[in-house]
Amino acid sequence: DSPEKVKPGIEGIKYIIDCITAFNKKFPDANFAGIQSDQEPNKPENWHDLMQFLTVGQEHVDKVAPKLIFSQTLKPSYIREDLNWKGTNKKFYKHIF
């Protein structure tokens, strides 16, 4: 499909997952095992956006392609720093796992 159709961020991740799912169905012997997100916001004030992105992506994978792996890269600050997400405060990386 045309790259112009892919929207950034949360809007785009569902479309990308749908495209990969369609590819995997059409070519089962050459399918993708998963998607690695390489979003790496430096500022903690942007971490909530990343968590929302990952939540939407994982929920969509669970719905349309439960065998597809959806993962996220980690930065050292994600291991050192805390994040309060939906009322739970813990190390940022623990929210991702």
VOBA-1610 file (N, C-alpha, C; in pm, whole numbers, padded with zeros to 5 digits, always signed):
BEGIN
Asp+00084-00118+00000Asp+00000+00000+00000Asp+00089+00125+00000Ser+00030+00236-00025Ser+00104+00362-00034Ser+00147+00412+00103Pro+00275+00453+00119Pro+00321+00507+00248Pro+00243+00630+00293Glu+00183+00702+00198Glu+00106+00821+00233Glu-00017+00787+00316Lys-00063+00662+00311Lys-00181+00621+00387Lys-00151+00599+00535Val-00024+00580+00567Val+00013+00550+00705Val+00022+00680+00784Lys-00059+00689+00887Lys-00057+00806+00974Lys+00038+00778+01090Pro+00099+00881+01146Pro+00194+00858+01255Pro+00124+00817+01385Gly+00203+00757+01471Gly+00161+00731+01608Gly+00044+00636+01623Ile-00044+00672+01715Ile-00155+00585+01754Ile-00246+00554+01636Glu-00274+00650+01551Glu-00360+00625+01435Glu-00294+00525+01340Gly-00164+00536+01324Gly-00093+00453+01228Gly-00067+00311+01273Ile-00052+00288+01402Ile-00013+00154+01447Ile-00119+00049+01414Lys-00244+00084+01424Lys-00349-00013+01387Lys-00342-00048+01239Tyr-00319+00052+01156Tyr-00308+00030+01013Tyr-00188-00060+00981Ile-00076-00034+01045Ile+00045-00115+01022Ile+00020-00260+01066Ile-00042-00277+01180Ile-00074-00412+01229Ile-00168-00482+01131Asp-00268-00411+01080Asp-00360-00470+00983Asp-00288-00511+00855Cys-00194-00429+00808Cys-00118-00462+00688Cys-00031-00586+00710Ile+00035-00594+00823Ile+00119-00710+00853Ile+00033-00835+00868Thr-00082-00822+00931Thr-00173-00935+00945Thr-00220-00984+00808Ala-00254-00892+00720Ala-00297-00929+00584Ala-00183-00998+00509Phe-00062-00947+00522Phe+00054-01008+00458Phe+00074-01151+00510Asn+00067-01167+00642Asn+00087-01299+00701Asn-00017-01399+00654Lys-00140-01354+00635Lys-00245-01444+00585Lys-00222-01480+00439Lys-00175-01383+00361Lys-00152-01407+00218Lys-00027-01491+00193Phe+00075-01474+00277Phe+00203-01544+00260Phe+00242-01615+00390Pro+00173-01720+00425Pro+00198-01785+00555Pro+00338-01846+00570Asp+00404-01876+00459Asp+00538-01934+00468Asp+00647-01827+00481Ala+00610-01701+00466Ala+00708-01592+00475Ala+00655-01482+00565Asn+00595-01520+00673Asn+00525-01419+00755Asn+00617-01348+00854Phe+00565-01238+00905Phe+00632-01162+01011Phe+00599-01226+01145Ala+00699-01241+01231Ala+00675-01292+01367Ala+00626-01182+01459Gly+00668-01058+01431Gly+00628-00950+01520Gly+00667-00813+01471Ile+00636-00715+01556Ile+00664-00574+01530Ile+00743-00520+01649Gln+00853-00452+01621Gln+00933-00389+01726Gln+00914-00238+01716Ser+00856-00178+01817Ser+00843-00033+01821Ser+00974+00027+01868Asp+01020+00127+01796Asp+01145+00193+01831Asp+01120+00339+01870Gln+01006+00363+01929Gln+00975+00496+01981Gln+01056+00513+02109Glu+01133+00620+02120Glu+01219+00639+02237Glu+01213+00783+02287Pro+01100+00826+02339Pro+01095+00963+02389Pro+01191+00983+02506Asn+01264+01094+02501Asn+01361+01125+02607Asn+01297+01189+02728Lys+01195+01267+02706Lys+01135+01344+02815Lys+01024+01265+02884Pro+01032+01253+03016Pro+00928+01179+03089Pro+00786+01230+03064Glu+00771+01357+03030Glu+00636+01409+03003Glu+00576+01348+02876Asn+00659+01284+02794Asn+00609+01217+02673Asn+00587+01067+02691Trp+00620+01016+02807Trp+00608+00872+02830Trp+00464+00825+02833His+00373+00911+02876His+00231+00872+02876His+00182+00850+02733Asp+00230+00931+02639Asp+00194+00912+02499Asp+00245+00777+02448Leu+00367+00741+02487Leu+00421+00612+02447Leu+00339+00498+02507Met+00303+00510+02633Met+00222+00406+02695Met+00086+00391+02626Gln+00026+00503+02588Gln-00101+00496+02515Gln-00082+00428+02380Phe+00025+00463+02310Phe+00059+00400+02182Phe+00074+00249+02198Leu+00149+00207+02299Leu+00173+00065+02321Leu+00045-00008+02362Thr-00037+00057+02441Thr-00164-00003+02484Thr-00255-00025+02364Val-00271+00077+02281Val-00356+00065+02163Val-00301-00043+02069Gly-00171-00042+02048Gly-00109-00142+01961Gly-00129-00283+02011Gln-00103-00305+02140Gln-00117-00441+02195Gln-00262-00487+02194Glu-00354-00398+02226Glu-00496-00434+02222Glu-00539-00472+02081His-00487-00401+01981His-00523-00433+01842His-00461-00565+01799Val-00336-00589+01837Val-00272-00718+01808Val-00353-00830+01873Asp-00390-00814+01998Asp-00468-00917+02067Asp-00599-00947+01994Lys-00656-00844+01934Lys-00785-00858+01866Lys-00772-00923+01728Val-00674-00879+01649Val-00668-00924+01510Val-00559-01027+01478Ala-00457-01036+01561Ala-00345-01127+01533Ala-00277-01168+01662Pro-00344-01247+01746Pro-00290-01278+01879Pro-00155-01349+01879Lys-00114-01410+01770Lys+00017-01476+01766Lys+00130-01379+01728Leu+00095-01260+01684Leu+00195-01160+01646Leu+00257-01099+01772Ile+00388-01087+01774Ile+00459-01026+01887Ile+00464-00875+01866Phe+00430-00800+01969Phe+00437-00654+01964Phe+00527-00611+02079Ser+00644-00557+02046Ser+00742-00525+02150Ser+00791-00381+02138Gln+00863-00338+02241Gln+00913-00201+02251Gln+01059-00203+02294Thr+01140-00119+02231Thr+01279-00104+02275Thr+01279-00034+02412Leu+01383-00058+02488Leu+01398+00005+02619Leu+01525+00091+02622Lys+01517+00200+02692Lys+01633+00286+02714Lys+01672+00275+02861Pro+01797+00305+02896Pro+01837+00298+03036Pro+01747+00379+03130Ser+01700+00495+03084Ser+01614+00576+03172Ser+01481+00507+03201Tyr+01436+00420+03112Tyr+01310+00348+03136Tyr+01326+00250+03252Ile+01448+00207+03277Ile+01475+00113+03386Ile+01497+00187+03518Arg+01556+00306+03511Arg+01588+00384+03631Arg+01471+00466+03684Glu+01388+00518+03595Glu+01287+00617+03633Glu+01150+00556+03658Asp+01076+00619+03749Asp+00939+00578+03778Asp+00841+00651+03686Leu+00725+00588+03667Leu+00616+00650+03592Leu+00485+00616+03662Asn+00402+00716+03678Asn+00267+00692+03730Asn+00175+00679+03609Trp+00126+00558+03587Trp+00039+00529+03473Trp-00092+00471+03524Lys-00199+00543+03502Lys-00333+00500+03544Lys-00338+00469+03693Gly-00273+00554+03773Gly-00279+00542+03918Gly-00179+00446+03980Thr-00095+00384+03899Thr+00006+00291+03950Thr+00144+00348+03926Asn+00223+00363+04032Asn+00358+00416+04022Asn+00458+00301+04033Lys+00539+00285+03927Lys+00646+00185+03928Lys+00747+00222+03820Lys+00855+00148+03813Lys+00956+00175+03710Lys+00888+00171+03574Phe+00928+00263+03488Phe+00864+00278+03358Phe+00863+00146+03281Tyr+00975+00075+03278Tyr+00984-00048+03200Tyr+00884-00154+03248Lys+00849-00152+03375Lys+00754-00251+03428Lys+00613-00228+03374His+00583-00105+03341His+00454-00078+03275His+00454-00135+03134Ile+00569-00131+03068Ile+00578-00181+02931Ile+00566-00333+02928Phe+00626-00401+03025Phe+00616-00546+03029Phe+00478-00587+03072
//
